[in-house]
Amino acid sequence: MRIPPIAPGDLNQEQKPLYEDMCTEMRSYFSGFIKSRKDGALLGPWAPAIRYPKFGKPWWDYVKAIADNPSLPKTVREVAILATGAHFKAGYELYAHSAIGEKLHLEADKIATIAAGERPSDLSRKEGIAYSVAVSLAAGGRLPRATWKMAVEVFGEDSAAELIFLIAGYHQVSAILNGFDVCIPSEDDQEPDTPST
């Protein structure tokens, strides 16, 4: 990793409230994978966000907004996130959201196939639409009209918009992870779901 995670005792006055908010929020949606070291320093995309709170706080507010009371089914969201992470080869994103997907009972072969950058043959209709939207947006250019229309027909316009904002948010997460060379934590770094506050 290009910047070292910061232990809670070394946080400055601008970093500390952001750290505390992250720890609180991560107990709900962001669970089942390693997010902190044994000393409580946050890992993953949270480490650079804490290091640079001028950018990290607005980013975190966006992440919370797309995670708060989602209308899309959870497995549909995970398919979109995994497809995005696979496109950008964002290792920590794939690690974390594979764990979340497993917790949500998304089939292991689906997770593995998506993480390998391929489309599983057994996606549900909703999962398939999420995958198509994610892959299309990652490829660049406009989302095809037929894909947007299909998403609106199946999810409704507000939820189709949620899907696009979700995918856009994980494009950003992927860039943060790759830009700061964030690695997958080792199992001895910390037990899952135990960030210190």
C-alpha positions as MATLAB code, in Angstrom:
seq = 'MRIPPIAPGDLNQEQKPLYEDMCTEMRSYFSGFIKSRKDGALLGPWAPAIRYPKFGKPWWDYVKAIADNPSLPKTVREVAILATGAHFKAGYELYAHSAIGEKLHLEADKIATIAAGERPSDLSRKEGIAYSVAVSLAAGGRLPRATWKMAVEVFGEDSAAELIFLIAGYHQVSAILNGFDVCIPSEDDQEPDTPST';
ca = [
       0.000    0.000    0.000;
       1.318    3.422   -0.947;
       0.250    5.100    2.276;
       0.317    3.509    5.736;
      -2.966    3.060    7.638;
      -3.236    5.327   10.676;
      -3.730    3.862   14.165;
      -6.634    5.477   16.082;
      -4.282    7.091   18.612;
      -2.455    8.921   15.805;
      -5.537   10.481   14.184;
      -5.781   14.270   14.074;
      -8.909   16.299   14.886;
     -10.151   16.203   11.284;
      -9.560   12.466   10.884;
     -11.000   11.222   14.172;
     -14.735   11.973   13.580;
     -14.493   10.443   10.101;
     -12.838    7.332   11.548;
     -15.540    7.004   14.201;
     -18.333    7.408   11.645;
     -16.731    4.786    9.397;
     -16.413    2.299   12.260;
     -20.060    2.824   13.238;
     -21.416    2.445    9.707;
     -19.259   -0.565    8.867;
     -20.904   -2.648   11.562;
     -24.021   -2.944    9.406;
     -23.551   -3.212    5.642;
     -19.789   -3.628    5.429;
     -19.396   -6.866    7.355;
     -17.858  -10.308    6.933;
     -14.354   -9.289    5.860;
     -11.234   -7.701    7.357;
     -11.479   -3.920    7.526;
      -8.932   -3.026   10.204;
      -5.611   -4.033   11.706;
      -5.364   -5.310   15.259;
      -4.518   -1.781   16.436;
      -7.766   -0.472   14.909;
      -6.220    1.224   11.858;
      -8.672    0.991    8.973;
      -7.641   -0.836    5.805;
      -9.134   -0.969    2.320;
     -10.375    2.279    0.756;
     -10.962    3.675    4.245;
      -7.206    4.050    4.884;
      -6.610    6.683    2.155;
      -9.960    8.326    2.940;
      -8.821    8.789    6.557;
      -5.370    9.985    5.463;
      -6.918   12.651    3.194;
     -10.202   13.654    4.890;
     -10.735   16.651    2.571;
     -11.513   14.075   -0.129;
     -12.293   11.109    2.099;
     -15.275   12.645    3.883;
     -17.238   13.578    0.716;
     -16.375   10.161   -0.723;
     -17.610    8.448    2.453;
     -20.838   10.494    2.422;
     -21.449    9.236   -1.132;
     -20.752    5.631   -0.120;
     -23.209    5.934    2.775;
     -25.841    7.456    0.474;
     -25.677    4.538   -1.971;
     -25.676    1.986    0.868;
     -28.516    3.567    2.882;
     -31.949    1.939    2.417;
     -31.318    0.499   -1.042;
     -34.304   -0.461   -3.152;
     -32.416   -3.000   -5.254;
     -32.153   -6.584   -3.984;
     -28.882   -7.146   -2.139;
     -27.641   -9.909   -4.441;
     -28.337   -7.702   -7.470;
     -26.214   -4.968   -5.915;
     -23.385   -7.428   -5.232;
     -23.419   -8.709   -8.819;
     -23.027   -5.117  -10.063;
     -20.237   -4.374   -7.561;
     -18.358   -7.590   -8.336;
     -18.616   -6.991  -12.098;
     -17.214   -3.497  -11.589;
     -14.396   -4.714   -9.344;
     -13.534   -7.448  -11.846;
     -13.297   -4.958  -14.711;
     -10.883   -2.765  -12.767;
      -9.070   -5.714  -11.164;
      -9.595   -4.091   -7.760;
      -8.419   -6.882   -5.458;
      -9.730   -5.565   -2.146;
     -13.128   -4.799   -3.694;
     -13.397   -8.349   -5.036;
     -12.203   -9.773   -1.705;
     -14.696   -7.760    0.359;
     -17.711   -8.159   -1.903;
     -17.101  -11.861   -2.469;
     -17.422  -12.208    1.316;
     -20.569  -10.062    1.370;
     -22.018  -12.055   -1.541;
     -21.360  -15.341    0.265;
     -23.057  -13.978    3.370;
     -26.092  -13.104    1.221;
     -26.106  -16.672   -0.193;
     -24.992  -15.630   -3.668;
     -23.741  -18.887   -5.144;
     -19.974  -19.388   -4.933;
     -19.682  -20.293   -8.621;
     -21.437  -17.057   -9.609;
     -19.065  -15.045   -7.445;
     -16.010  -16.821   -8.849;
     -17.153  -16.445  -12.455;
     -17.886  -12.730  -12.082;
     -14.596  -12.143  -10.236;
     -12.821  -13.818  -13.171;
     -14.379  -11.232  -15.503;
     -16.938  -13.543  -17.064;
     -20.733  -13.642  -17.105;
     -22.257  -16.586  -15.238;
     -24.808  -18.544  -17.253;
     -27.233  -18.866  -14.333;
     -27.845  -15.245  -13.339;
     -31.439  -14.387  -12.497;
     -33.094  -11.797  -14.763;
     -32.442   -9.015  -12.235;
     -28.849  -10.119  -11.652;
     -28.311  -10.318  -15.418;
     -29.525   -6.753  -15.916;
     -27.246   -5.500  -13.140;
     -24.329   -7.353  -14.711;
     -25.111   -5.914  -18.170;
     -25.347   -2.353  -16.859;
     -22.107   -2.687  -14.869;
     -20.129   -4.201  -17.754;
     -21.489   -1.690  -20.243;
     -20.595    1.306  -18.057;
     -17.134   -0.103  -17.342;
     -16.491   -0.472  -21.079;
     -17.023    3.261  -21.604;
     -19.439    5.208  -23.737;
     -23.167    5.570  -23.332;
     -25.282    2.939  -21.669;
     -27.284    1.434  -24.550;
     -30.892    2.601  -24.687;
     -32.153   -0.997  -24.674;
     -30.185   -1.759  -21.496;
     -31.541    1.345  -19.725;
     -35.083    0.533  -20.878;
     -34.774   -3.039  -19.605;
     -33.463   -1.813  -16.226;
     -36.374    0.637  -15.905;
     -38.928   -2.016  -16.872;
     -37.622   -4.503  -14.315;
     -36.526   -2.234  -11.441;
     -38.451    1.014  -12.000;
     -36.791    4.306  -12.889;
     -35.645    5.233   -9.368;
     -34.031    1.843   -8.767;
     -32.430    1.870  -12.231;
     -30.937    5.243  -11.297;
     -29.780    3.755   -7.984;
     -28.014    1.009   -9.934;
     -26.113    3.553  -12.031;
     -25.080    5.599   -8.992;
     -24.026    2.378   -7.226;
     -21.843    1.325  -10.155;
     -20.389    4.838  -10.474;
     -19.537    4.759   -6.774;
     -17.666    1.497   -7.180;
     -15.772    2.861  -10.185;
     -14.501    5.419   -7.688;
     -13.757    2.785   -5.038;
     -11.811    0.786   -7.635;
      -9.766    3.856   -8.599;
      -8.983    4.587   -4.937;
      -7.932    0.989   -4.289;
      -5.808    0.754   -7.422;
      -4.365    4.263   -7.143;
      -3.168    3.665   -3.591;
      -2.179    0.037   -4.315;
      -4.413   -1.283   -1.537;
      -3.749   -4.967   -0.950;
      -5.947   -7.755    0.353;
      -5.315   -8.152    4.093;
      -3.838  -11.333    5.478;
      -5.979  -13.390    7.833;
      -3.733  -12.545   10.781;
      -4.300   -8.777   10.315;
      -7.612   -8.827   12.169;
     -10.723  -10.860   12.696;
     -13.604   -9.771   10.450;
     -16.099   -7.252   11.865;
     -13.988   -5.969   14.744;
     -12.908   -2.388   14.009;
     -11.922   -0.562   17.175;
     -13.561    2.728   18.138;
];
